[in-house]
Amino acid sequence: MKDFNGKVLFLDRSDINTDEIIPARYLTEITKEALQPFLLEDLSLDGFDPARDIQKSSVVISRANFGCGSSREHAPWAFEVNDINIVIAESYARIFKQNMFNCGMMAVELEPKDIARLFAKFAGQETTLTTDLAKKTLHFSSEKDEETISFTLSEFDQALVEADGWVGYADAKY
């Protein structure tokens, strides 16, 4: 099972699409590793520098409709190869979300009020997430504050996470 803990990267925007996650010009690459340096390369957000911010992060928190756009596994792969195995947002494009779980990663949905509170409390600070999959809790901590939030996963998505993705799940079940 992958690691779902670490430093949080706050991306304060809705509708971050798969072309911003991994630009289409890199889709000819044949390994996940080849995607690594290009994660979020085309994302334009004030104060965000992918070369600086991605290396320090293991978790992404964003707003609504994360992963919209083209349906491709390259977007979750680009996160995975950068050791970002959990994205937390208000909502996801359906295919992106399922591709995350198929890769053994987590796409956790929280209520908009919870996401807004996390941004207000922690954005701009060095924040760490500790995930307890058994209890289904996310514990955020910074030098100034901390908060624990419960989340839900379907039984099938949890099984995919525990099996490290669809291939591990299928190997164990079939």
Backbone as numpy.savetxt, mean C-alpha at the origin, in Angstrom:
# Nx Ny Nz CAx CAy CAz Cx Cy Cz
4.77 -15.04 4.95 3.92 -13.86 4.95 4.81 -12.62 4.95
4.36 -11.62 4.24 5.10 -10.37 4.13 5.04 -9.56 5.43
5.88 -8.55 5.50 5.93 -7.64 6.65 5.01 -6.46 6.38
4.13 -6.15 7.32 3.17 -5.05 7.17 3.42 -3.95 8.19
4.66 -3.73 8.52 5.05 -2.74 9.52 6.08 -1.80 8.91
6.23 -0.63 9.52 7.30 0.26 9.11 6.89 1.70 9.04
7.76 2.48 8.45 7.54 3.93 8.35 6.48 4.23 7.29
5.68 5.24 7.60 4.52 5.59 6.78 4.85 6.75 5.84
4.43 6.59 4.59 4.48 7.65 3.58 3.06 8.13 3.34
2.80 9.41 3.61 1.48 9.99 3.40 1.42 10.61 2.01
0.49 10.15 1.19 0.26 10.69 -0.15 -1.13 11.32 -0.15
-1.18 12.61 0.04 -2.44 13.32 0.30 -3.15 13.71 -0.99
-3.72 12.71 -1.63 -4.49 12.95 -2.85 -5.37 11.75 -3.14
-6.52 12.00 -3.70 -7.39 10.94 -4.21 -7.00 10.66 -5.67
-7.47 9.52 -6.17 -7.34 9.16 -7.58 -5.90 9.02 -8.06
-5.02 8.50 -7.21 -3.67 8.18 -7.66 -3.79 6.95 -8.54
-3.42 7.10 -9.80 -3.69 6.04 -10.78 -2.45 5.17 -11.03
-2.68 4.07 -11.72 -1.61 3.10 -11.94 -0.49 3.66 -12.81
-0.78 4.64 -13.67 0.29 5.26 -14.45 1.18 6.13 -13.58
0.64 6.67 -12.50 1.46 7.42 -11.55 2.21 6.47 -10.62
1.64 5.32 -10.34 2.30 4.33 -9.50 3.51 3.75 -10.24
3.30 3.29 -11.45 4.42 2.82 -12.29 4.11 3.25 -13.73
4.85 4.20 -14.25 4.56 4.72 -15.59 4.57 3.62 -16.66
3.68 3.75 -17.61 3.50 2.73 -18.66 4.78 2.48 -19.46
5.67 3.44 -19.53 6.90 3.25 -20.31 7.79 2.15 -19.73
7.52 1.73 -18.50 8.34 0.68 -17.87 7.67 -0.69 -17.90
6.54 -0.80 -18.54 5.80 -2.07 -18.53 6.42 -3.14 -19.42
7.43 -2.79 -20.15 8.13 -3.80 -20.95 9.19 -4.53 -20.14
9.45 -4.07 -18.92 10.43 -4.73 -18.05 9.92 -6.14 -17.73
10.83 -7.09 -17.62 10.41 -8.48 -17.44 10.63 -9.00 -16.02
11.19 -8.16 -15.14 11.33 -8.56 -13.74 10.74 -7.48 -12.84
10.30 -7.89 -11.66 9.83 -6.92 -10.68 10.96 -5.99 -10.28
12.15 -6.52 -10.13 13.30 -5.73 -9.70 13.59 -4.56 -10.65
13.32 -4.75 -11.92 13.55 -3.68 -12.89 12.60 -2.50 -12.67
11.47 -2.74 -12.00 10.50 -1.67 -11.73 10.89 -0.82 -10.54
11.75 -1.33 -9.68 12.03 -0.70 -8.39 12.34 0.79 -8.44
13.23 1.26 -9.28 13.57 2.69 -9.20 12.51 3.63 -9.74
11.44 3.11 -10.33 10.47 3.96 -11.02 9.14 4.13 -10.27
9.03 3.54 -9.08 7.79 3.65 -8.30 7.46 5.12 -8.03
6.25 5.50 -8.37 5.71 6.85 -8.14 6.53 7.95 -8.81
7.31 7.59 -9.80 8.17 8.55 -10.50 7.38 9.73 -11.09
6.19 9.46 -11.59 5.40 10.52 -12.24 4.35 11.14 -11.32
4.37 10.80 -10.03 3.40 11.38 -9.10 3.85 12.78 -8.71
2.97 13.74 -8.93 3.28 15.13 -8.61 2.47 15.55 -7.38
3.17 15.69 -6.26 2.57 16.17 -5.01 3.56 17.14 -4.37
3.05 18.24 -3.84 3.93 19.20 -3.17 4.72 18.51 -2.07
6.02 18.70 -2.09 6.89 18.16 -1.05 7.27 16.70 -1.21
6.73 16.03 -2.21 7.02 14.61 -2.40 8.18 14.43 -3.37
9.17 13.68 -2.95 10.32 13.35 -3.78 10.49 11.83 -3.74
10.12 11.13 -4.82 10.18 9.67 -4.77 11.57 9.13 -4.43
12.61 9.77 -4.93 13.96 9.28 -4.66 14.28 9.33 -3.17
13.77 10.32 -2.49 14.02 10.48 -1.06 12.99 9.73 -0.21
11.72 9.83 -0.54 10.65 9.39 0.36 10.36 7.90 0.31
10.54 7.26 -0.84 10.21 5.84 -0.95 11.20 4.98 -0.20
12.46 5.32 -0.25 13.48 4.50 0.41 13.25 4.38 1.91
12.65 5.38 2.52 12.43 5.39 3.96 11.11 4.76 4.37
10.29 4.35 3.43 8.91 3.98 3.74 8.60 2.52 3.46
7.69 1.97 4.27 7.20 0.60 4.09 5.69 0.54 4.01
5.04 1.69 4.20 3.58 1.78 4.26 3.17 3.05 3.50
2.05 2.98 2.77 1.50 4.16 2.13 0.09 4.39 2.67
-0.20 5.66 2.99 -1.57 6.08 3.33 -1.97 7.14 2.33
-3.17 6.97 1.75 -3.65 7.89 0.74 -5.15 8.11 0.91
-5.74 8.74 -0.05 -7.17 9.09 0.01 -7.99 8.08 -0.81
-9.00 8.54 -1.50 -9.97 7.67 -2.18 -9.52 7.25 -3.57
-10.07 6.12 -4.00 -9.92 5.60 -5.37 -8.46 5.34 -5.74
-7.70 4.81 -4.81 -6.29 4.54 -5.05 -6.15 3.40 -6.06
-5.22 3.53 -6.99 -4.96 2.49 -7.98 -5.92 2.47 -9.15
-6.60 3.58 -9.39 -7.51 3.64 -10.53 -6.69 3.67 -11.82
-7.35 3.49 -12.94 -6.66 3.51 -14.22 -6.55 2.13 -14.82
-5.47 1.88 -15.48 -5.27 0.60 -16.17 -5.19 -0.55 -15.17
-5.69 -1.69 -15.58 -5.64 -2.88 -14.72 -4.37 -3.66 -15.06
-3.40 -3.56 -14.17 -2.14 -4.27 -14.40 -1.53 -4.64 -13.06
-0.87 -5.77 -13.02 -0.22 -6.21 -11.79 1.06 -5.44 -11.51
1.58 -4.74 -12.50 2.84 -4.01 -12.31 2.76 -3.01 -11.17
1.60 -2.41 -10.92 1.48 -1.41 -9.86 1.74 -2.04 -8.49
1.06 -3.13 -8.10 1.42 -3.77 -6.83 2.86 -4.30 -6.82
3.32 -4.83 -7.95 4.69 -5.33 -8.02 5.70 -4.22 -7.70
5.46 -3.02 -8.21 6.38 -1.91 -7.95 6.42 -1.56 -6.47
5.28 -1.65 -5.80 5.28 -1.46 -4.34 6.04 -2.60 -3.66
5.72 -3.82 -4.05 6.31 -5.00 -3.42 7.84 -4.99 -3.51
8.39 -4.69 -4.66 9.83 -4.71 -4.85 10.51 -3.57 -4.08
9.72 -2.60 -3.64 10.23 -1.52 -2.80 9.90 -1.75 -1.32
9.51 -2.98 -0.98 9.18 -3.37 0.40 8.04 -2.56 1.00
7.12 -2.14 0.16 5.87 -1.51 0.62 4.78 -2.53 0.38
4.38 -3.21 1.44 3.44 -4.33 1.32 2.04 -4.00 1.80
1.83 -2.78 2.26 0.50 -2.38 2.71 0.21 -0.95 2.27
-0.96 -0.76 1.69 -1.47 0.55 1.33 -2.78 0.71 2.08
-2.95 1.86 2.69 -4.16 2.16 3.46 -4.82 3.36 2.81
-6.09 3.23 2.47 -6.80 4.32 1.79 -8.29 4.23 2.08
-9.02 5.24 1.65 -10.48 5.26 1.81 -11.14 4.23 0.91
-10.61 4.09 -0.30 -11.18 3.15 -1.27 -10.15 2.89 -2.36
-10.41 1.85 -3.13 -9.48 1.40 -4.18 -10.25 1.11 -5.46
-9.53 1.19 -6.55 -10.04 0.61 -7.78 -10.09 -0.91 -7.56
-11.15 -1.54 -7.98 -11.39 -2.96 -7.68 -10.23 -3.86 -8.11
-9.75 -3.71 -9.32 -8.71 -4.61 -9.82 -7.39 -4.38 -9.09
-7.03 -3.12 -8.84 -5.80 -2.85 -8.08 -5.87 -3.53 -6.72
-6.99 -3.36 -6.04 -7.13 -3.95 -4.70 -6.95 -5.46 -4.76
-7.61 -6.12 -5.69 -7.48 -7.58 -5.76 -6.07 -8.00 -6.16
-5.43 -7.24 -7.03 -4.04 -7.55 -7.38 -3.12 -7.45 -6.17
-3.39 -6.51 -5.28 -2.59 -6.42 -4.04 -2.71 -7.72 -3.25
-3.93 -8.17 -3.01 -4.13 -9.40 -2.24 -3.59 -10.62 -2.98
-3.75 -10.65 -4.31 -3.22 -11.76 -5.09 -1.70 -11.89 -4.95
-1.04 -10.76 -4.66 0.41 -10.76 -4.44 0.78 -10.95 -2.97
-0.21 -11.21 -2.12 0.06 -11.40 -0.70 0.26 -10.11 0.07
-0.16 -9.01 -0.53 -0.04 -7.69 0.07 -1.41 -7.26 0.60
-1.45 -6.15 1.32 -2.73 -5.70 1.86 -3.11 -4.32 1.32
-4.37 -4.21 0.94 -4.99 -2.94 0.57 -6.12 -2.74 1.59
-5.81 -2.00 2.65 -6.74 -1.83 3.76 -7.58 -0.58 3.54
-8.89 -0.75 3.66 -9.81 0.38 3.54 -10.23 0.85 4.92
-10.12 2.16 5.12 -10.59 2.81 6.34 -11.60 3.87 5.98
-12.44 4.19 6.92 -13.44 5.25 6.71 -12.75 6.58 6.41
-13.37 7.42 5.57 -12.78 8.73 5.27 -12.43 9.54 6.53
-13.27 9.46 7.56 -12.99 10.21 8.79 -11.74 9.69 9.49
-11.50 8.38 9.41 -10.28 7.82 10.00 -9.04 8.24 9.23
-9.14 8.21 7.89 -8.01 8.65 7.05 -7.72 10.13 7.32
-8.77 10.95 7.38 -8.59 12.38 7.64 -7.92 12.60 8.99
-8.31 11.84 9.99 -7.71 11.96 11.33 -6.23 11.56 11.30
-5.90 10.49 10.58 -4.51 10.06 10.48 -3.65 11.14 9.81
-4.18 11.74 8.74 -3.44 12.82 8.07 -3.26 14.00 9.03
-4.33 14.38 9.73 -4.25 15.53 10.64 -3.28 15.28 11.79
-3.27 14.07 12.30 -2.46 13.73 13.47 -1.00 13.45 13.14
-0.75 12.78 11.99 0.58 12.22 11.76 1.32 12.72 10.52
0.62 13.24 9.52 1.32 13.67 8.30 2.34 14.75 8.65
3.51 14.66 8.06 4.57 15.61 8.34 5.47 15.18 9.50
5.10 14.10 10.17 5.92 13.56 11.25 6.45 12.19 10.84
7.54 11.77 11.44 7.99 10.41 11.22 7.03 9.50 11.98
6.29 8.71 11.23 5.24 7.86 11.79 5.53 6.41 11.44
5.29 5.54 12.40 5.52 4.11 12.22 4.20 3.37 12.39
4.00 2.35 11.56 2.84 1.48 11.66 3.28 0.10 12.15
2.50 -0.44 13.10 2.63 -1.83 13.51 1.28 -2.48 13.25
1.28 -3.52 12.43 0.05 -4.21 12.05 -0.06 -5.52 12.83
-1.23 -5.75 13.41 -1.52 -7.03 14.05 -2.62 -7.69 13.22
-2.21 -8.62 12.37 -3.16 -9.25 11.46 -4.17 -10.11 12.23
-3.73 -10.79 13.28 -4.63 -11.64 14.07 -5.73 -10.81 14.73
-5.37 -9.65 15.26 -6.36 -8.78 15.93 -7.00 -7.80 14.96
-6.45 -7.72 13.74 -6.91 -6.78 12.71 -6.88 -5.34 13.24
-5.67 -4.96 13.72 -5.47 -3.59 14.18 -4.23 -2.99 13.52
-4.30 -1.68 13.36 -3.20 -0.88 12.84 -2.82 0.09 13.97
-1.57 0.04 14.41 -1.12 0.94 15.48 -0.12 1.93 14.88
-0.51 3.20 14.91 0.32 4.27 14.40 0.98 4.97 15.57
2.27 5.28 15.41 2.96 6.00 16.48 3.97 6.98 15.89
4.05 8.12 16.55 5.05 9.14 16.24 5.62 9.61 17.56
6.53 10.53 17.49 7.12 11.08 18.71 6.06 11.77 19.57
5.03 12.33 18.92 4.03 13.13 19.62 2.74 12.40 19.96
2.42 11.32 19.23 1.09 10.74 19.38 1.08 9.28 18.97
-0.01 8.61 19.28 -0.24 7.25 18.79 -1.73 6.99 18.70
-2.07 6.01 17.87 -3.48 5.65 17.68 -3.56 4.24 17.12
-4.56 3.51 17.60 -4.83 2.17 17.10 -6.21 2.17 16.44
-6.26 1.62 15.23 -7.51 1.55 14.47 -7.73 0.11 14.04
-8.96 -0.35 14.16 -9.33 -1.69 13.69 -9.63 -1.63 12.19
-9.40 -2.76 11.53 -9.74 -2.86 10.11 -10.38 -4.22 9.87
-10.95 -4.38 8.69 -11.57 -5.65 8.33 -10.92 -6.18 7.06
-10.92 -7.50 6.96 -10.50 -8.20 5.75 -11.48 -9.34 5.54
-11.78 -9.62 4.29 -12.60 -10.80 4.04 -11.77 -12.04 4.40
-12.45 -13.12 4.67 -11.77 -14.37 5.00 -10.84 -14.80 3.86
-11.28 -14.63 2.63 -10.46 -15.02 1.48 -9.23 -14.12 1.34
-9.41 -12.79 1.48 -8.26 -11.90 1.38 -7.24 -12.18 2.48
-7.71 -12.48 3.67 -6.79 -12.83 4.75 -6.04 -14.12 4.42
-6.73 -15.08 3.85 -6.07 -16.33 3.45 -5.00 -16.07 2.40
-5.27 -15.17 1.46 -4.27 -14.82 0.45 -3.04 -14.17 1.10
-3.27 -13.27 2.05 -2.16 -12.61 2.75 -1.33 -13.65 3.50
-2.00 -14.53 4.22 -1.29 -15.54 5.02 -0.53 -16.53 4.14
-1.00 -16.76 2.92 -0.34 -17.69 2.00 0.72 -16.99 1.14
0.92 -15.69 1.35 1.85 -14.88 0.58 1.39 -14.72 -0.87
0.09 -14.76 -1.08 -0.48 -14.49 -2.39 -1.19 -15.68 -3.00
-1.72 -15.46 -4.19 -2.54 -16.44 -4.88 -1.79 -17.74 -5.17
-0.53 -17.64 -5.59 0.22 -18.85 -5.94 0.39 -19.73 -4.70
0.77 -19.14 -3.57 0.91 -19.92 -2.33 -0.42 -20.49 -1.88
-1.48 -19.72 -2.03 -2.82 -20.20 -1.67 -3.21 -21.40 -2.54
-3.02 -21.26 -3.84 -3.38 -22.34 -4.77 -2.55 -23.59 -4.52
-1.26 -23.41 -4.26 -0.38 -24.57 -3.96 -0.87 -25.32 -2.74
-1.34 -24.60 -1.73 -1.79 -25.23 -0.49 -3.17 -25.87 -0.63
-4.01 -25.34 -1.51 -5.41 -25.78 -1.60 -5.67 -26.78 -2.73
-4.87 -26.76 -3.79 -5.21 -27.56 -4.97 -4.16 -28.56 -5.32
